């Protein structure tokens, strides 16, 4: 699996069309559509965007998206392309591959529906002209992060989740990651951020707590306020990763809570695209500081901020709704 910093052909997304992502009111639905569109248009400044749209939402999506956004029609349950789509890989001979993980609604969450989403990985692989690599492992794209040289970050509470892969051992997971992604060094992060274990969370996706901007370096969510439960979590994650790589702290936003409790707002959940980075912002005092750290971590790339609060209110961020297709 190439690093996210490698050249891309395009970014894939999925349009919100149903369920909790749209919300309970017309205002909620418009907020979701506006935010997904804002991310798509930010990515479009850097590289092509392909959007999968449910048949029921084609007219709505077309009205809100630039004509440059390519639409592909397929039934959808939800809109988190990082998790429902394929993980693209490249063979030694330069062929494009697409790993089709088993998707089961983030460990069979009570509220989740995945009849249609479970088929999107295979469908996107076909549209992309990629060779399908099937996997028996329940996994999601937000549950892994790679450096392009064989190092993969995972979390103990995702791949070893009994509602995802009952009976699997670390050795089983590592062997499957080696087979599918070319992983030679799997680093096990102990857990994800606290909010990610609430109702609409993933139970520990790594792409909200740490990422690998370059080989040997990790950007790590740093909750500096000791009153927030993620203060201890981020300290534990930093300590584990420091045994393997150089750690760069990426501060959490200054805001600590919303009406639901402690937030998991994170600047780690960004997308690297050709020539730039599409980053989460939160209308927060720490936005400028965090975007500056991202600019330093990805020299020569333009950092584009998009207000990600509506995404996090629905359980994810910018990285969660995008999936890069590497150039071959």
N, C-alpha and C positions, 0 to 999 in steps of 0.2 A: 504494500500500500504506500503510494507516494505521500510525502509530506504535503500538508495543505498549502505550503508556500510554493510548490511546484506549479508549472504552467497548467492552466485549465482550458478546457473546451467551452464549458458553461457551468452555471449553477442551476440545480433543480430545486423547485419549491412545490408546495401543494396549497391550493386555495381553500380557505376556511368556508365550509358550507353547511355544517350541521353541529348539533350537540353543544357541549359546554363551551367549546371554543367560540361559537357565535354568541353564547349567552342567552339570557332570558328576555331581553327587550330589544326593540329596534335600535336603540342607542348602543347597546352592547354589540350588536351585530355590525353596525357601522364602524364602531371603534376597531373591531377585529379586522374588518376589510381594509380600513384605512391604514392600519399598522402593517399588515402583510404587504399591501401595495407600496408603502414607504420603503420597506426593506427591499422589495423587488426592484424598485427604481434606483435605490442606492447601489445595489449590486450591478444594475444595468449600466451605471457610469463606468464600470470596470470590466465587465465581461457579459456575454449573452446570458439570458435567463429563460429557462423553460419551466412552465407552470402546469402542473397536473390539476385539472378542474373536474369536479363532479358534473355529470350531465345536467343536473338541476340548476347549476350555478354559472353556466357558460356566459349568459348574457350579462349577469352581474359582474363577473370577473372582467369581461371584455370592456365594459363601460368604465372600469376603474383602473385598468392597466394600460400602459403604453402599447401601441401597436407593435413595438419591437419585442415585447414579451411573447414568446411562442407558447401557444396553448396546446395541451394534449388532454384529451377527454377520457376519463375512466372513473368508475364508481369509487367514492372515498367515504371513510368513516370520520376522518379527522385530518389534520393539516400539518403534522410534525414530520416533514420530509426526512430530516436527519435520521429518524428512527424507523420510519416505515419504508423508506427507499433503500436501494442497494448501497453497499460500500464498494466503491470502485477501486480496482487494483490494476496493475500493469505487469504483464509477463516479461520474462527475460528476453523474449523475442519481440517485445514492443506491442503485443496484442493487449487490447483493453478487455479487462474482466470485470465482473460485477458479482460480489458476494451477496447471496440472497439468504440472510439470516431468517430463522423462524421468528415471527413477531406474534406475541400473544397478549397485547395490551398492557405492556410494562408489568408482566407478572400477573396477568389475569385480574387487573384492577376491577372492582365491583362496577364502576361507572363506565368502563371502557367498552367499546365495540370495535372489533377488528376483522370482521368477515371480509370486507373489501380491502382494508389497509394491508392485510397479510399477503395480498397478491400484487401490491404495488412494486415491490422490489423486482420481481420477475418482469413486470410490464415496463418499468423504466429501463431495465437492462436491454430489453428488446428495442425500445425506441432509440437508445443510445448506440445500438449496434455492438453491444458488449457480449463476450462469451460468459455464460452463466456459470457461477461457482456456487453450488448448493451447499448448505450447511445444516446439520441437525441441531445446532446450538441456538437456543433462544438468546438473542442479543439485539442491541440497537446501536445505531451509529453514534449516538450521544454517550454511549457507554465505553467508548474507546477513543484514544488519542495517540497519534503516531508521530515519529520524527522522520520517517522516510528511510531510515537506515536499520530498521528492525526493532526499535524500542517501541513498546506499546504500554500505555497507561490504562489500567482497569481498576474497578473497585470491588472489594470483597462482597459488598452487599448487592451487587447486580448479577454478575456472571455466576456466582455461587448461590443465588437466591433459590430457595426450594420451590418457589412458584414459577421460576423460569427453567432451571436446569436441575431438577431433583436428582440427587445421587452423584452429581458431577464433582470431581475433585479439582484442585488447582492444576494438577498435572494434566487432567482431561482438557481443561480450558486452554492451557498453554499449548498443548499439542494441536488443538483445533485452530488457535490463532496462528501458529506456525504454518499450518497447512493452507489456511485461507489468506492470510495477510503477509506471510513471510516473516513473522515475528521471531526474533532470536533472543529478545530480552523483555520479559513481561514484568512490569513494576506494579505491584498490588498496593493501591491506595486504600487505607482502612475503611473510609466511608465518604459519603457526600455531605452536602450542606443540610442543616437541620430542617428547613422548610421542605426540602425535597422528599421528606418522609411523611408529609401530610397527605391529605386526600388526593390531590391531583399531582402528586410528585411521582418521580421515577424510582424512588428508593436508592438513589445514590449515583446518578450519572456523573462521570468524571469531567465532562466538558463544561461544568459550571464551577468546578473547584480548581482544576489545573489543566494546563496544556503545554505543548512542546513547540515553542516558536522556532527553535533551531536545535540541531543535535547537541546534547549535553546541557541544555538549558530548559528550565521549567518556569512558567509563569504560574504563580499560586495565589489564589484568593486569600487576602489578608484582612480579616476582621479585627480592626485595631481596638474596638471598644470592648472592654472586658465584661460588660453587662449583657452582651449578645451571646447566645449559645454557640455561634460559629467562631467565637474567639478561640475556644479550646479546640474546635475541629480544625481550623486552619493551622493552628500551631502543631497539631499532630501530623497533618498532611505535610507541612513544611519539613518536619523532622524526618519523616519517612523518605521523602524525595531527596533531601540533602545527602542521603547515603548513596545516591546514584548520580545526581546531576547538580549543576549550579542552580540555585533557587533565586528567582527575582520576585519580590513581593508586589502584588497588584492590589492596591487598597480597595476594600469594600466601600460602597457609597456611605455617606455620612448618615443617611436615614436608616433607622434601625427597625421600625415597626410600621405596619399598616393595620387596617381594621381586623385582619385575620391573625395577627401576631408578628413574630420576628420575620423580617423579609430575607429572601435569599438573592437579592439583587447582586449581580456579579458582572464585572467587566471581562472576566475570563471567557464568557460565552460570546465570542466574536467570530466572524468569518474572515478568513484571509482569501482574497481574490487577486486576480492579475493586476499588479500595480497598486494595490490598496488593501485596506482593512475596513470592514463594515462593523462598527463597534456599538455596543449598547451604551446609551446615556440615560440619565434618570432625572434631569433637571436638578442636579445635585452639586453641592460645593466641591465634591471630589472628581467631577467629570473631567475637568481640564487636566488635573494631575494624572488621572488614569490614562487618558488619551495620549498624554505625553510619554508615559511609560510604554504604551503600545507602539508609538512611533519609533521609540528607541529600540524596541524589540524587533521591529520589522523595518530596518533602515531602507530608505528609498521608496517606501510605500505611503500613499496618501491615506490618512485615517478619516473616515466618514462616520459621523455619529448619527444614530437614529434613536429616538425615544423608545425604549423597550419596556416601559412600565406596563402597557397593556399586554405584552407577551408574558411577562413574569406573573401578572395577575391570573394568567391562564395556565401557568405551569412550566414556562420555558423562556428561551431568549432567542437571539438572532441565529446563533449556531444551530439551535434546535429545529429551525424551520427551513434550513438550507442544506444542500448536499452538493459538494463540488464533484465535477467530472473531470479527471485529469486529461491533459492533452497527451496524445501518443503519436 
